């Protein structure tokens, strides 16, 4: 079995560079409003003769958009702020906040369009 240093040297001779990417979470958006979420992954960026790929290792969990919306904490203060800034009613303000995943500025901008 080859030690990691020898493996790095061989990869370098073949024109392959590998760098660890410090990531806390990887989210892969799937069709049908679903996502694969990998918490605390091991991520490597591999450059093989100009072709960059990423390798992700970890335990993936699939979640749907319903799970995502349920995980967003939207307060009445957030809703009030969006209503004040846009003149929207409470239902429209809440819908905009859910669509923007709780991002106040984005919700306000989307309602002002």
CORUR-V600027 format. One record per residue. N is the residue number from 1. RES is the residue in three letters. PHI is phi in whole degrees, -180 to 180 (999 if undefined). OMEGA is omega in whole degrees, -180 to 180 (999 if undefined). BURIAL is 1 if it has 9 or more other ideal C-beta (glycine too) atoms within 8 Angstrom, else 0. Layout:
((N | RES | PHI | OMEGA | BURIAL) (N | RES | PHI | OMEGA | BURIAL))
This chain:
((1 | UNK | 999 | -176 | 0) (2 | UNK | -89 | 178 | 0) (3 | UNK | -78 | -175 | 0) (4 | UNK | -57 | 180 | 0) (5 | UNK | -65 | 177 | 0) (6 | UNK | -64 | 179 | 0) (7 | UNK | -63 | 178 | 1) (8 | UNK | -60 | -180 | 1) (9 | UNK | -62 | 178 | 0) (10 | UNK | -62 | 180 | 1) (11 | UNK | -63 | 179 | 1) (12 | UNK | -63 | 178 | 1) (13 | UNK | -64 | 179 | 0) (14 | UNK | -85 | 180 | 0) (15 | UNK | 81 | -179 | 0) (16 | UNK | -113 | 177 | 1) (17 | UNK | -115 | 180 | 1) (18 | UNK | -126 | -179 | 1) (19 | UNK | -130 | 176 | 0) (20 | UNK | -75 | 177 | 0) (21 | UNK | -106 | 180 | 0) (22 | UNK | -77 | -179 | 0) (23 | UNK | -125 | 177 | 0) (24 | UNK | -101 | -180 | 0) (25 | UNK | -159 | 175 | 1) (26 | UNK | -121 | 178 | 1) (27 | UNK | -120 | 178 | 0) (28 | UNK | -112 | -179 | 0) (29 | UNK | -81 | -179 | 0) (30 | UNK | -107 | 174 | 0) (31 | UNK | -66 | 176 | 0) (32 | UNK | 76 | 178 | 0) (33 | UNK | 56 | 177 | 0) (34 | UNK | -120 | 179 | 1) (35 | UNK | -137 | 167 | 1) (36 | UNK | -102 | -178 | 1) (37 | UNK | -119 | 179 | 1) (38 | UNK | -120 | 178 | 1) (39 | UNK | -89 | 180 | 1) (40 | UNK | 50 | -178 | 0) (41 | UNK | -81 | 167 | 1) (42 | UNK | -101 | -176 | 0) (43 | UNK | -122 | 177 | 1) (44 | UNK | -124 | 174 | 1) (45 | UNK | -100 | -177 | 1) (46 | UNK | -116 | 177 | 1) (47 | UNK | -111 | 179 | 1) (48 | UNK | -113 | 179 | 1) (49 | UNK | 53 | 175 | 0) (50 | UNK | 91 | 178 | 0) (51 | UNK | -94 | -177 | 0) (52 | UNK | -96 | 175 | 0) (53 | UNK | -131 | 178 | 0) (54 | UNK | -121 | 176 | 1) (55 | UNK | -111 | -178 | 0) (56 | UNK | -121 | 179 | 1) (57 | UNK | -124 | 178 | 0) (58 | UNK | 163 | 179 | 1) (59 | UNK | -90 | -178 | 0) (60 | UNK | -95 | 173 | 0) (61 | UNK | -123 | 178 | 0) (62 | UNK | -93 | 175 | 1) (63 | UNK | -138 | -179 | 0) (64 | UNK | -101 | 180 | 1) (65 | UNK | -62 | 177 | 0) (66 | UNK | -63 | 178 | 0) (67 | UNK | -65 | -178 | 0) (68 | UNK | -65 | -179 | 1) (69 | UNK | -63 | -180 | 0) (70 | UNK | -65 | -177 | 0) (71 | UNK | -81 | -179 | 0) (72 | UNK | -82 | 178 | 1) (73 | UNK | -97 | 179 | 0) (74 | UNK | -115 | -178 | 1) (75 | UNK | -94 | 176 | 0) (76 | UNK | -63 | 177 | 0) (77 | UNK | -61 | 177 | 0) (78 | UNK | -62 | -180 | 1) (79 | UNK | -62 | 180 | 1) (80 | UNK | -60 | 180 | 0) (81 | UNK | -62 | 180 | 1) (82 | UNK | -64 | 179 | 1) (83 | UNK | -63 | -179 | 1) (84 | UNK | -64 | -176 | 0) (85 | UNK | -76 | -173 | 0) (86 | UNK | -117 | -176 | 1) (87 | UNK | 79 | -180 | 0) (88 | UNK | -76 | 175 | 1) (89 | UNK | -78 | -174 | 0) (90 | UNK | -62 | -179 | 0) (91 | UNK | -63 | 180 | 0) (92 | UNK | -68 | 179 | 1) (93 | UNK | -64 | 179 | 1) (94 | UNK | -64 | 179 | 1) (95 | UNK | -62 | 179 | 0) (96 | UNK | -65 | 178 | 1) (97 | UNK | -67 | 177 | 1) (98 | UNK | -65 | -180 | 1) (99 | UNK | -65 | -179 | 0) (100 | UNK | -91 | 180 | 1) (101 | UNK | 57 | 176 | 0) (102 | UNK | 87 | -179 | 1) (103 | UNK | -81 | -177 | 0) (104 | UNK | -58 | -176 | 1) (105 | UNK | -61 | -180 | 0) (106 | UNK | -66 | 178 | 0) (107 | UNK | -62 | 180 | 1) (108 | UNK | -66 | 179 | 1) (109 | UNK | -61 | -179 | 0) (110 | UNK | -64 | 179 | 1) (111 | UNK | -74 | 180 | 1) (112 | UNK | -81 | -179 | 0) (113 | UNK | -67 | 999 | 0))
